[in-house]
Structure formats: structure tokens, C-alpha cells
């Protein structure tokens, strides 16, 4: 699975004149050791502690409120889930609320860590992405349940206006296994849309089809899905968070598992799709630039599968964690690396080529 979202990478200071610029520089130059320590303890429980120690009480309050909202969502989903005995007929919206609440809770803490450690970077305007992009690379999957390990990975992105079409393929080199995927997305807000936000914030809707063949194991899985994804430029919460972003997507999917065994029939299942992450924008256009993201993905139908604590290999009730790095070395070439840990361990490294002029 490759991430092909366009990066927000261009840096420009926001206005206020020389006095404001000097004030921002002085604020960022303050010692950060104490605020960062406070963001860790007691900040892991009281979000905003790092900003409070740094003297930025307005952002500290906003992060504390964000934490409270996350905990409230967990309670709003967890209590009905408990009272209904986690019935599969009612669990989807409740689990979705719980996972989303955990995401809001986690992102408020990561924001406190980031702002306490950095004091904020220069404000940024988003890079709309090249009209065409292609990637080729290598993937590695360690899953003791299957024989495959080595993969050829290819993907691309075509961006006509507010649309994005992104095909990708993982093809095993040491086994008979292929995963093919096609995404189609429409940008509703942000760059390349009719409603620009003026920063890295975006909103888009996505539909995708995936077909994963396991010929050696005599089955295949086909998935259709739809989701809504948003990215928030964290500078909107305070200048100490400039240069970072939070993102979240929510959706539903349906999957069909077919078996290459006479009379076996097929199984139909549903997917709850929740993904959240926190990222940092690095560099500036014309030089080394890009973004790095830490994320959690609740889906369990990928190579990575779901974490299954204490039960050994398998697709557990939780999703998986990942890290993604996309760096462009100028306007044309870039590298894309990622790592995911769930029931399996997945890593990839690819070379990216951009084509066409960005608007």
C-alpha cells in the first residue's frame, strides 16, 4: 500500500512585519528542554502541559480541550458498546467513534510534543502536487503465515484539476501473489479545488477498488470502499504548531472473498475504515523538501493485517501503526519510504518521478 497524497511543502512566513518576525524568532529561540519534558510528563495525561510550561497558554488550553473531546468520543462509543454486548449489529458506529476519539486524543498529545520541542516552524502554503507522478520500488513483507517476502512495487498518480486517480500494484517476486488497487479522489477544499484554504488544510472524498490474489493459497479478496479524508494545518491552533498537520479519514468498505475450491462459494464482509496521523513538513521547494507522517490505520485487509496482542501472528481486532516519508530532491525526483507493523511487518522504498508543471 502506497501513500500518494500530495505534500504540503512550501514555506512562507505569515505577515506581521519585522517586529512580528523578530518576536517569532525570539520565541523559537527559547530553551525547549523543560517544555518538552513537561509534554512527556505530565503531558501524556494532561495534554498541553508542554505549551503551558513554554508560556503559550492559549494553545495549551486548545490542546486540553482537544484531549477532552477525544475522551468524550471514546466514552460516547464505549458505553453503548458495553451495554449492547458488542453486538455486531450495532458495533460499527460505536467502534468508529471509539477509534476516532483515540485518534483525536493521540493527535493532541503529538501536537503538544511537536510544539514544545520545536516552537513551530515557518508557516507553509501547500504544494498542489505534479499533474502526473510515477513510483517504482521494492517492498518487503514478513508474515509467517505466507511464503511471500519480496515484492516489486509500482504506483502512480494523475491529477486533472480537483481529481486524483492513483493506481498501485504489489507483485510478489518469490511467490504467486498480487495486490492491485485503484483510487479515485475528488478534492473539495484545499489546493487544486474550487475552495482553496490558503494553507495545508484539505478535504476530499475517495473511492477505491482493490483485488488481492493468493493463487498458491487458492483464494482471492476483492474490496470496494468509500471514505472522506481531511487534513488540518495545525498552525490554525497556534504558531507553535506551524509546520505540522493532523489528518483523519473515515469510511466503509465491503469485501468479497472467493475460493478456488469447487463448491466452496464465497464470503462477504464489511470493513470499518478509520485512519489518523500526525505529520511534519520539511524543507522548501527547489531544495530537499517533503513530509514525514506517523499514523494508525484501523483496516485489517492489507499485507500488514491487524495487531493481535498476546495471541501471536494473526489479524487481530486492532489495526496497525505506520510511518511514511516522502522527500523530493528538487522539482523532478524524489524518494518514498514506509514501514508498517501489525500482524505482519511491511516496508517499502521507491523512487518517485514527477511530470508536468504544477499549477
C-alpha positions as CSV (number, residue, x, y, z in Angstrom):
1,X,0.0,0.0,0.0
2,X,1.5,3.3,-1.1
3,X,0.5,6.8,0.0
4,X,0.2,9.2,-2.9
5,X,-1.3,12.3,-1.2
6,X,0.3,15.5,-2.5
7,X,2.6,17.0,0.1
8,X,2.3,20.5,1.6
9,X,5.9,21.6,1.4
10,X,6.3,25.3,0.5
11,X,7.3,27.6,3.3
12,X,6.4,31.3,3.6
13,X,6.2,33.4,6.8
14,X,2.9,34.9,7.7
15,X,2.7,38.7,7.9
16,X,3.2,41.0,10.8
17,X,6.2,42.9,9.7
18,X,9.8,42.9,11.0
19,X,8.7,43.3,14.7
20,X,6.5,40.2,14.5
21,X,9.2,38.3,12.7
22,X,11.7,39.2,15.4
23,X,9.2,38.2,18.1
24,X,8.6,34.8,16.5
25,X,12.3,34.3,16.2
26,X,12.8,35.1,19.9
27,X,10.0,32.8,20.9
28,X,11.5,29.9,18.9
29,X,15.0,30.5,20.3
30,X,13.8,29.9,23.9
31,X,15.2,26.8,25.6
32,X,12.9,23.9,24.8
33,X,14.1,21.2,27.2
34,X,11.7,22.0,30.0
35,X,8.6,22.4,27.8
36,X,9.4,19.1,26.1
37,X,9.8,17.3,29.4
38,X,6.5,18.7,30.6
39,X,4.9,17.5,27.4
40,X,6.0,14.0,28.2
41,X,5.2,14.0,31.9
42,X,2.6,15.1,32.9
43,X,1.7,15.8,29.3
44,X,0.9,12.3,28.3
45,X,-2.1,12.6,30.6
46,X,-2.7,16.4,30.6
47,X,-2.3,17.5,27.1
48,X,-1.0,21.0,26.6
49,X,1.4,20.8,29.5
50,X,4.4,21.4,27.3
51,X,2.9,24.6,25.9
52,X,1.9,25.7,29.4
53,X,5.5,25.3,30.5
54,X,6.6,27.3,27.5
55,X,4.2,30.1,28.4
56,X,1.8,29.5,25.4
57,X,-1.3,29.1,27.5
58,X,-3.8,29.7,24.7
59,X,-2.5,26.7,22.7
60,X,-2.3,24.7,25.9
61,X,-6.0,25.2,26.5
62,X,-6.9,24.3,22.9
63,X,-4.9,21.0,23.2
64,X,-6.5,20.2,26.5
65,X,-10.0,20.8,25.0
66,X,-9.0,18.6,22.1
67,X,-8.0,15.9,24.5
68,X,-11.3,16.2,26.3
69,X,-13.2,15.9,23.0
70,X,-11.3,12.7,22.2
71,X,-12.0,11.2,25.6
72,X,-15.7,12.2,25.3
73,X,-15.9,10.4,21.9
74,X,-14.3,7.3,23.4
75,X,-16.9,7.3,26.2
76,X,-19.8,8.0,23.8
77,X,-18.8,5.0,21.8
78,X,-17.6,2.7,24.6
79,X,-20.6,2.9,26.9
80,X,-23.2,1.8,24.3
81,X,-20.8,-0.9,23.0
82,X,-20.6,-2.3,26.5
83,X,-24.3,-2.1,27.1
84,X,-25.1,-3.9,23.8
85,X,-22.6,-6.6,24.5
86,X,-20.5,-5.5,21.4
87,X,-23.3,-6.8,19.1
88,X,-22.1,-7.0,15.5
89,X,-25.5,-5.4,14.5
90,X,-24.6,-2.1,16.3
91,X,-20.9,-2.2,16.8
92,X,-19.7,-0.3,13.6
93,X,-20.7,3.2,14.6
94,X,-19.6,2.7,18.2
95,X,-16.2,1.3,17.3
96,X,-15.8,4.1,14.7
97,X,-16.5,6.6,17.4
98,X,-14.0,5.0,19.8
99,X,-11.2,4.8,17.3
100,X,-11.8,8.4,16.1
101,X,-11.8,9.5,19.7
102,X,-8.5,7.7,20.3
103,X,-7.2,9.5,17.2
104,X,-8.2,12.9,18.4
105,X,-6.7,12.1,21.8
106,X,-3.4,10.9,20.3
107,X,-3.0,13.8,17.9
108,X,-3.5,16.4,20.7
109,X,-0.6,14.8,22.6
110,X,1.7,14.6,19.5
111,X,0.9,18.3,18.8
112,X,2.0,19.2,22.3
113,X,5.2,17.2,21.9
114,X,5.9,18.9,18.5
115,X,5.2,22.4,19.6
116,X,7.1,22.0,22.9
117,X,10.1,20.7,21.1
118,X,10.2,23.0,18.0
119,X,8.4,26.1,19.0
120,X,6.9,26.0,15.5
121,X,8.5,26.3,12.0
122,X,7.8,28.8,9.3
123,X,4.1,28.8,8.1
124,X,3.6,27.0,4.8
125,X,1.5,27.0,1.7
126,X,0.6,23.7,0.2
127,X,2.3,22.2,-2.9
128,X,-0.5,21.2,-5.2
129,X,1.5,18.2,-6.5
130,X,2.6,17.5,-10.1
131,X,-0.1,16.7,-12.7
132,X,1.5,13.2,-13.1
133,X,3.6,11.1,-10.8
134,X,5.1,7.7,-11.1
135,X,6.8,5.5,-8.5
136,X,8.8,2.2,-8.8
137,X,10.4,0.4,-5.9
138,X,10.9,-2.6,-3.7
139,X,8.6,-4.0,-0.9
140,X,9.3,-6.5,1.8
141,X,6.6,-8.3,3.8
142,X,7.3,-10.6,6.7
143,X,4.3,-12.7,7.6
144,X,5.0,-16.2,8.9
145,X,1.6,-17.4,7.6
146,X,2.6,-16.9,4.0
147,X,5.6,-17.8,1.8
148,X,6.0,-14.4,0.1
149,X,8.6,-11.9,1.2
150,X,9.9,-9.9,-1.8
151,X,7.8,-7.6,-3.9
152,X,8.1,-5.3,-6.9
153,X,6.0,-2.1,-6.2
154,X,4.7,0.3,-8.8
155,X,2.2,3.2,-8.4
156,X,1.2,6.4,-10.0
157,X,-1.0,9.5,-9.6
158,X,-2.8,11.5,-12.3
159,X,-4.3,14.9,-11.1
160,X,-6.6,16.5,-13.6
161,X,-7.9,19.6,-11.8
162,X,-9.5,18.6,-8.5
163,X,-9.4,14.9,-9.3
164,X,-6.8,12.3,-8.4
165,X,-6.5,8.9,-9.9
166,X,-3.9,6.6,-8.2
167,X,-3.3,3.0,-9.4
168,X,-0.8,0.8,-7.5
169,X,0.4,-2.8,-7.6
170,X,2.4,-5.1,-5.3
171,X,3.6,-8.2,-7.2
172,X,5.5,-10.9,-5.4
173,X,8.9,-11.9,-6.8
174,X,9.2,-15.1,-4.8
175,X,5.6,-16.4,-4.8
176,X,2.4,-16.2,-6.7
177,X,0.7,-13.2,-5.1
178,X,-0.5,-9.9,-6.4
179,X,-2.4,-6.9,-4.9
180,X,-3.9,-4.4,-7.3
181,X,-5.6,-1.2,-6.3
182,X,-7.2,1.9,-7.9
183,X,-8.2,5.0,-6.0
184,X,-10.2,7.9,-7.3
185,X,-10.5,11.1,-5.2
186,X,-12.2,14.4,-5.5
187,X,-10.7,17.4,-3.7
188,X,-13.5,19.5,-2.1
189,X,-11.3,22.0,-0.2
190,X,-7.6,23.0,-0.4
191,X,-5.2,23.3,-3.3
192,X,-6.5,22.1,-6.7
193,X,-10.1,22.7,-5.6
194,X,-12.6,25.5,-6.1
195,X,-12.3,26.3,-2.4
196,X,-8.7,26.9,-1.5
197,X,-7.9,27.1,2.2
198,X,-4.7,29.1,1.9
199,X,-2.7,26.6,4.0
200,X,-2.1,22.8,4.1
201,X,-5.7,22.0,5.2
202,X,-7.6,19.8,2.7
203,X,-10.9,17.8,2.4
204,X,-11.6,15.1,-0.2
205,X,-13.8,12.1,-0.9
206,X,-12.2,8.9,-2.1
207,X,-13.5,5.7,-3.7
208,X,-11.3,2.6,-4.3
209,X,-11.3,-0.9,-5.7
210,X,-8.7,-3.5,-4.5
211,X,-8.1,-7.0,-5.8
212,X,-5.7,-9.3,-3.9
213,X,-4.9,-12.7,-5.4
214,X,-3.5,-15.6,-3.3
215,X,-3.3,-18.3,-6.1
216,X,-1.0,-20.5,-4.1
217,X,-3.5,-20.5,-1.2
218,X,-6.5,-20.8,-3.5
219,X,-8.4,-17.7,-2.6
220,X,-8.8,-14.0,-3.6
221,X,-10.2,-10.9,-1.9
222,X,-11.9,-8.1,-3.8
223,X,-12.8,-4.9,-1.9
224,X,-14.8,-1.8,-2.7
225,X,-14.7,1.2,-0.4
226,X,-15.6,4.9,0.0
227,X,-14.2,7.4,2.6
228,X,-13.9,11.1,3.5
229,X,-10.4,12.3,4.4
230,X,-9.3,15.6,5.9
231,X,-6.0,17.3,6.8
232,X,-5.8,20.2,9.2
233,X,-2.9,22.6,9.1
234,X,-2.0,22.8,12.8
235,X,-0.9,26.4,12.5
236,X,-4.6,27.2,12.8
237,X,-4.4,26.2,16.5
238,X,-1.3,28.3,17.1
239,X,2.0,29.5,15.6
240,X,3.9,27.0,17.8
241,X,2.4,24.2,15.7
242,X,3.2,25.7,12.3
243,X,4.9,23.2,10.0
244,X,2.8,20.3,11.2
245,X,-0.5,18.8,10.3
246,X,-3.1,16.3,11.5
247,X,-5.1,14.1,9.2
248,X,-8.0,11.7,9.5
249,X,-10.2,9.6,7.2
250,X,-13.5,7.8,7.9
251,X,-15.2,5.3,5.6
252,X,-16.9,2.0,4.9
253,X,-16.0,-0.9,2.7
254,X,-17.3,-4.3,1.5
255,X,-15.2,-7.3,0.7
256,X,-15.8,-10.5,-1.2
257,X,-13.6,-13.5,-0.5
258,X,-13.7,-16.2,-3.2
259,X,-12.2,-19.6,-3.1
260,X,-10.6,-21.7,-5.9
261,X,-12.1,-24.8,-4.4
262,X,-15.1,-26.5,-6.1
263,X,-18.3,-25.8,-4.1
264,X,-16.6,-23.5,-1.6
265,X,-18.7,-20.5,-2.6
266,X,-17.7,-17.0,-1.3
267,X,-17.8,-14.9,1.9
268,X,-19.0,-11.3,2.1
269,X,-17.8,-9.0,4.9
270,X,-17.8,-5.3,5.9
271,X,-14.9,-3.0,6.7
272,X,-14.8,-0.1,9.0
273,X,-12.2,2.3,7.7
274,X,-10.6,4.8,10.1
275,X,-7.1,6.3,9.7
276,X,-5.4,9.1,11.6
277,X,-1.9,10.5,11.6
278,X,0.3,13.4,12.6
279,X,3.0,14.8,10.2
280,X,5.7,17.3,9.8
281,X,6.6,19.3,6.7
282,X,10.3,19.7,6.0
283,X,12.4,21.8,3.6
284,X,11.2,24.1,0.8
285,X,10.7,23.8,-2.9
286,X,13.7,23.8,-5.2
287,X,15.7,22.1,-2.4
288,X,15.2,18.9,-0.4
289,X,11.6,19.0,0.7
290,X,8.7,16.8,1.7
291,X,6.9,15.4,4.7
292,X,7.0,12.7,7.3
293,X,4.0,11.1,8.9
294,X,3.2,8.8,11.8
295,X,-0.2,7.1,11.6
296,X,-2.6,4.4,12.7
297,X,-4.8,2.6,10.2
298,X,-7.7,0.5,11.5
299,X,-8.2,-1.6,8.4
300,X,-7.0,-5.2,8.5
301,X,-7.3,-6.3,4.9
302,X,-3.8,-5.3,3.8
303,X,-0.4,-7.2,3.9
304,X,0.2,-5.7,7.3
305,X,-3.0,-7.0,8.9
306,X,-4.2,-6.1,12.4
307,X,-2.3,-6.2,15.6
308,X,-3.2,-9.2,17.7
309,X,-1.7,-8.6,21.2
310,X,-0.6,-11.7,23.1
311,X,-2.0,-14.2,20.6
312,X,0.9,-14.5,18.1
313,X,0.6,-14.0,14.4
314,X,-2.8,-13.2,13.1
315,X,-5.2,-10.5,12.1
316,X,-6.3,-9.0,15.4
317,X,-9.1,-6.7,16.4
318,X,-6.9,-3.6,16.2
319,X,-5.3,-2.1,13.1
320,X,-1.7,-1.3,12.5
321,X,0.8,1.5,13.0
322,X,3.0,3.0,10.3
323,X,5.5,5.7,9.4
324,X,5.8,7.3,6.0
325,X,8.5,9.6,4.5
326,X,8.2,11.4,1.1
327,X,11.2,13.6,0.1
328,X,11.6,15.5,-3.2
329,X,15.2,16.3,-4.3
330,X,14.1,19.4,-6.4
331,X,11.2,19.6,-8.8
332,X,11.5,16.2,-10.6
333,X,12.8,13.4,-8.5
334,X,12.0,12.0,-5.0
335,X,12.2,9.0,-2.7
336,X,9.3,7.4,-0.8
337,X,9.8,5.1,2.1
338,X,7.4,3.5,4.6
339,X,7.2,1.0,7.4
340,X,4.1,-0.7,9.0
341,X,3.8,-3.0,11.9
342,X,0.7,-5.1,12.5
343,X,0.2,-8.8,12.4
344,X,3.0,-8.6,9.7
345,X,5.9,-6.3,9.2
346,X,5.9,-4.4,5.9
347,X,8.5,-2.0,4.5
348,X,8.9,-0.3,1.1
349,X,11.3,2.0,-0.7
350,X,10.7,3.7,-4.0
351,X,12.0,6.2,-6.5
352,X,9.4,8.9,-7.5
353,X,9.3,10.9,-10.7
354,X,7.1,14.0,-11.2
355,X,6.0,15.0,-14.6
356,X,4.3,18.2,-15.8
357,X,4.2,21.7,-14.3
358,X,2.3,22.3,-11.0
359,X,-0.4,25.0,-11.2
